[in-house]
């Protein structure tokens, strides 16, 4: 038969205290309830386990054998409680963050600074990762929170993962600061994308969602972009624009103000991306996730508040 851990622990306590009444007090039960449990155990094992006498209770050989295993059960239970307390204490301080480059540069650091002020003992780690990898890192429990960019609708997520919207990030066109369109249109004005049909483009590599967005937006504006330079990085794209190599479509969050460049907003409809934080649906064991999520929202709101809404035409 399968041993009942409760019976084993009871026998260990009877052996330790030498009394059914004392074992009952240790278990916070009545002596009658303990007597019933002993009777049930002897019936289950079909052998006498406890010898009752005027000076208390002792165990038979069979009872002592089971009591030995009961002490093992007690030790394992105590160790489990200790290990769980250590785990919960660690998880309450742990925060593993992943973020794509622009978010890692502009959203995560201010939120981390605020978190350090609130929780100086927080155990925080940050990894730079592309958005396409983020969902896998969350579902595999290698990250507690990942900041990602979606260039279209939010994809369907597994039930155990939740997306929290942080920021609507519009795309802008980056131009050399002496470009005729930059000279002719003052800062704060908006350009129509079709006015850039004859330009050379510095674009994100083909196959990336950002490149698909450029190709789609240009197609809607009636032209196919003439791509001369390709890169995986908005930072590199802006450096190439500053060198006079072309123009680029860059997210507002990723603007670096590279020397030799300027930017103009695009008239509606403007391409954009949505920035979200991905977390586990249940963050009970990692309370810093909710704290950091709130700080990220504050940083994103402050960032967006500095972006001026452009006019509809230009």
C-alpha positions as CSV (number, residue, x, y, z in Angstrom):
1,X,0.0,0.0,0.0
2,X,1.0,3.6,-0.4
3,X,2.2,5.1,2.9
4,X,0.2,8.0,4.3
5,X,2.7,10.8,5.2
6,X,0.4,12.0,7.9
7,X,0.4,8.6,9.6
8,X,4.2,8.5,9.4
9,X,4.5,12.0,11.0
10,X,2.1,11.0,13.7
11,X,4.1,8.0,14.7
12,X,7.3,10.0,14.7
13,X,5.7,12.5,17.1
14,X,4.3,9.7,19.4
15,X,7.8,8.3,19.6
16,X,9.3,11.7,20.2
17,X,6.9,12.7,23.0
18,X,6.0,9.3,24.4
19,X,2.4,10.3,24.6
20,X,-0.7,10.4,22.4
21,X,-1.8,13.6,24.2
22,X,1.4,15.4,23.6
23,X,1.4,14.3,20.0
24,X,-2.1,15.7,19.7
25,X,-1.0,19.0,21.1
26,X,1.9,19.2,18.6
27,X,-0.6,18.6,15.8
28,X,-3.2,20.9,17.3
29,X,-5.7,18.0,17.4
30,X,-7.7,16.5,20.2
31,X,-6.4,13.3,21.9
32,X,-9.5,11.5,20.6
33,X,-8.7,12.5,17.0
34,X,-5.2,11.2,17.4
35,X,-6.5,7.9,18.9
36,X,-8.7,7.5,15.9
37,X,-5.8,8.1,13.5
38,X,-3.7,5.5,15.3
39,X,-6.6,3.0,15.1
40,X,-6.9,3.7,11.3
41,X,-3.2,3.3,10.8
42,X,-3.1,0.0,12.5
43,X,-6.1,-1.1,10.4
44,X,-4.4,0.0,7.2
45,X,-1.1,-1.7,8.1
46,X,-2.8,-4.7,9.7
47,X,-0.3,-4.7,12.5
48,X,-0.1,-3.2,16.0
49,X,1.9,0.1,15.9
50,X,1.4,1.8,19.3
51,X,1.5,0.2,22.8
52,X,-0.5,2.2,25.4
53,X,0.3,2.1,29.0
54,X,-0.1,4.0,32.3
55,X,3.1,5.9,31.7
56,X,2.3,6.9,28.1
57,X,2.7,5.3,24.7
58,X,5.6,3.4,23.0
59,X,5.9,2.1,19.5
60,X,6.1,-1.5,18.4
61,X,8.9,-2.6,16.1
62,X,6.6,-1.9,13.1
63,X,5.6,1.5,14.5
64,X,9.2,2.4,15.1
65,X,10.1,1.6,11.5
66,X,7.3,3.8,10.2
67,X,8.3,6.5,12.7
68,X,11.8,6.5,11.2
69,X,10.3,7.4,7.8
70,X,8.0,9.9,9.5
71,X,11.1,11.8,10.7
72,X,12.3,11.9,7.1
73,X,8.9,13.3,6.0
74,X,9.2,16.0,8.7
75,X,12.7,16.9,7.7
76,X,11.7,17.1,4.0
77,X,8.7,19.3,5.0
78,X,10.9,21.7,7.0
79,X,13.4,21.9,4.1
80,X,10.6,22.5,1.6
81,X,9.4,25.4,3.8
82,X,12.9,26.8,4.0
83,X,13.5,26.4,0.3
84,X,10.2,28.0,-0.6
85,X,10.8,31.0,1.7
86,X,14.2,31.5,0.0
87,X,12.7,31.2,-3.4
88,X,9.9,33.7,-2.7
89,X,12.4,36.1,-1.1
90,X,14.6,35.9,-4.2
91,X,11.7,36.2,-6.7
92,X,10.3,39.2,-4.8
93,X,13.6,41.0,-5.6
94,X,14.3,39.6,-9.1
95,X,13.6,41.4,-12.3
96,X,14.9,40.1,-15.6
97,X,14.3,42.6,-18.5
98,X,14.8,42.3,-22.2
99,X,14.3,45.2,-24.6
100,X,15.0,46.1,-28.3
101,X,17.7,48.7,-28.9
102,X,15.7,51.9,-28.9
103,X,13.7,50.9,-25.8
104,X,16.9,49.8,-24.1
105,X,18.4,53.3,-24.8
106,X,15.4,55.6,-24.1
107,X,12.8,53.8,-22.0
108,X,14.5,51.3,-19.8
109,X,17.3,53.4,-18.2
110,X,15.0,56.1,-16.7
111,X,12.7,53.4,-15.4
112,X,15.6,51.5,-13.9
113,X,16.8,54.6,-12.1
114,X,13.4,55.1,-10.5
115,X,13.3,51.5,-9.6
116,X,16.7,51.7,-7.8
117,X,15.4,54.6,-5.7
118,X,12.4,52.6,-4.6
119,X,14.0,49.2,-4.3
120,X,17.8,49.6,-3.9
121,X,18.1,45.8,-3.1
122,X,16.5,44.7,-6.4
123,X,18.3,42.0,-8.3
124,X,17.9,43.4,-11.9
125,X,19.4,42.2,-15.1
126,X,18.9,43.6,-18.6
127,X,19.5,42.0,-22.0
128,X,19.4,43.6,-25.5
129,X,17.2,41.5,-27.8
130,X,15.3,41.8,-31.0
131,X,11.5,41.9,-30.6
132,X,11.0,38.7,-32.5
133,X,12.8,36.7,-29.8
134,X,10.9,38.3,-26.9
135,X,7.9,36.0,-26.8
136,X,10.0,32.9,-26.7
137,X,12.1,34.3,-23.8
138,X,9.0,35.1,-21.8
139,X,7.3,31.7,-22.4
140,X,10.5,29.9,-21.5
141,X,10.6,31.9,-18.3
142,X,14.1,33.3,-19.1
143,X,12.7,36.9,-18.8
144,X,10.2,38.5,-16.5
145,X,9.4,41.4,-18.8
146,X,10.3,42.2,-22.4
147,X,9.8,45.5,-24.2
148,X,8.9,44.9,-27.9
149,X,7.8,46.8,-31.0
150,X,5.0,45.6,-33.2
151,X,4.7,47.2,-36.7
152,X,1.2,45.9,-37.1
153,X,-1.7,44.6,-35.0
154,X,-0.7,43.0,-31.7
155,X,-0.2,39.3,-32.5
156,X,-2.2,36.6,-30.8
157,X,-0.4,35.6,-27.6
158,X,-0.5,32.4,-25.5
159,X,-2.9,32.6,-22.5
160,X,0.0,32.7,-20.0
161,X,1.5,35.9,-21.7
162,X,0.1,39.4,-21.5
163,X,0.9,42.4,-23.6
164,X,0.8,45.9,-22.0
165,X,0.7,48.9,-24.3
166,X,3.4,51.5,-23.6
167,X,3.7,53.9,-26.5
168,X,2.4,54.8,-30.0
169,X,5.7,55.4,-31.9
170,X,5.2,57.2,-35.2
171,X,7.7,57.0,-38.0
172,X,9.5,60.1,-39.3
173,X,11.7,60.8,-42.3
174,X,15.3,61.7,-41.5
175,X,17.0,64.0,-44.1
176,X,20.4,65.6,-44.5
177,X,20.1,69.0,-42.9
178,X,20.8,70.7,-46.2
179,X,18.3,68.7,-48.2
180,X,15.9,70.9,-50.2
181,X,12.9,69.5,-48.5
182,X,14.4,70.2,-45.1
183,X,15.3,73.8,-46.2
184,X,11.9,74.4,-47.8
185,X,9.8,73.0,-44.9
186,X,10.3,74.5,-41.5
187,X,10.6,72.2,-38.4
188,X,7.2,71.2,-37.2
189,X,5.8,70.9,-40.7
190,X,4.9,67.5,-42.2
191,X,5.9,66.0,-45.5
192,X,3.9,63.7,-47.7
193,X,5.7,60.5,-48.4
194,X,5.2,60.8,-52.2
195,X,7.5,63.9,-52.2
196,X,10.3,61.4,-51.5
197,X,9.7,59.2,-54.4
198,X,12.9,60.2,-56.3
199,X,15.2,59.9,-53.2
200,X,17.9,57.4,-52.5
201,X,16.9,55.5,-49.3
202,X,18.8,54.1,-46.4
203,X,16.6,51.2,-45.3
204,X,16.4,48.4,-42.8
205,X,17.4,45.1,-44.3
206,X,14.9,43.2,-46.4
207,X,12.9,40.6,-44.4
208,X,12.6,42.8,-41.3
209,X,9.2,44.1,-40.4
210,X,10.5,47.7,-40.4
211,X,11.5,47.2,-44.1
212,X,8.2,45.7,-44.9
213,X,6.6,48.8,-43.4
214,X,8.6,51.1,-45.6
215,X,7.8,49.1,-48.8
216,X,4.1,49.1,-47.9
217,X,3.9,52.8,-47.1
218,X,5.8,53.7,-50.2
219,X,3.6,51.5,-52.3
220,X,0.5,53.2,-50.8
221,X,2.1,56.5,-51.8
222,X,2.5,55.3,-55.4
223,X,6.3,54.5,-55.6
224,X,8.9,51.9,-54.9
225,X,11.7,53.1,-52.7
226,X,15.2,53.2,-54.4
227,X,17.2,51.5,-51.7
228,X,20.9,52.2,-51.9
229,X,22.0,51.2,-48.4
230,X,20.7,48.6,-46.0
231,X,21.3,48.1,-42.3
232,X,19.8,46.4,-39.2
233,X,20.1,49.6,-37.1
234,X,18.3,52.9,-37.1
235,X,21.4,54.4,-35.6
236,X,23.5,53.3,-38.6
237,X,20.8,54.5,-40.9
238,X,20.9,58.0,-39.4
239,X,24.7,58.1,-39.6
240,X,24.5,57.3,-43.3
241,X,21.9,60.0,-43.8
242,X,24.3,62.4,-42.0
243,X,27.0,61.4,-44.5
244,X,24.7,62.4,-47.4
245,X,23.8,58.9,-48.5
246,X,20.1,59.3,-48.7
247,X,17.0,59.6,-46.5
248,X,15.6,57.1,-44.0
249,X,12.3,56.2,-42.3
250,X,13.0,56.1,-38.6
251,X,10.9,55.6,-35.5
252,X,10.4,58.8,-33.4
253,X,11.7,57.0,-30.3
254,X,14.9,56.0,-32.2
255,X,15.9,59.5,-33.3
256,X,19.4,60.3,-32.2
257,X,19.9,63.9,-33.6
258,X,23.0,62.7,-35.6
259,X,25.1,65.7,-36.8
260,X,24.2,66.6,-40.3
261,X,20.7,65.3,-40.1
262,X,17.2,66.7,-39.4
263,X,13.8,65.1,-39.4
264,X,10.3,65.9,-40.5
265,X,7.1,64.3,-39.4
266,X,5.0,62.6,-42.1
267,X,1.5,63.7,-43.0
268,X,-1.3,61.3,-42.2
269,X,-1.7,58.5,-42.7
270,X,1.6,58.0,-40.9
271,X,3.4,54.7,-40.5
272,X,3.9,53.8,-36.9
273,X,4.8,51.0,-34.5
274,X,3.3,50.1,-31.1
275,X,5.6,49.5,-28.2
276,X,4.4,46.9,-25.6
277,X,5.8,45.2,-22.6
278,X,5.3,41.4,-22.5
279,X,5.0,39.7,-19.1
280,X,3.6,36.5,-17.7
281,X,-0.1,36.7,-17.1
282,X,0.5,35.9,-13.4
283,X,3.1,38.1,-11.8
284,X,2.2,37.2,-8.2
285,X,5.7,35.7,-7.4
286,X,7.6,38.6,-9.1
287,X,6.0,41.8,-7.7
288,X,8.8,44.0,-9.2
289,X,7.4,43.3,-12.7
290,X,4.2,45.4,-11.9
291,X,6.3,48.1,-10.3
292,X,8.6,48.3,-13.3
293,X,5.7,48.2,-15.7
294,X,4.2,51.3,-14.0
295,X,7.6,53.1,-14.2
296,X,7.9,52.2,-17.9
297,X,4.4,53.6,-18.5
298,X,5.4,56.9,-16.8
299,X,8.6,57.2,-18.9
300,X,6.7,56.4,-22.1
301,X,4.0,59.0,-21.3
302,X,6.6,61.7,-20.6
303,X,8.5,60.8,-23.8
304,X,5.4,61.0,-25.9
305,X,4.4,64.3,-24.3
306,X,7.5,65.9,-25.9
307,X,6.4,64.9,-29.4
308,X,4.4,67.6,-31.2
309,X,1.5,66.5,-33.3
310,X,2.2,67.5,-36.9
311,X,-0.3,69.1,-39.2
312,X,-2.3,66.9,-41.6
313,X,-0.6,68.2,-44.8
314,X,2.8,69.3,-46.0
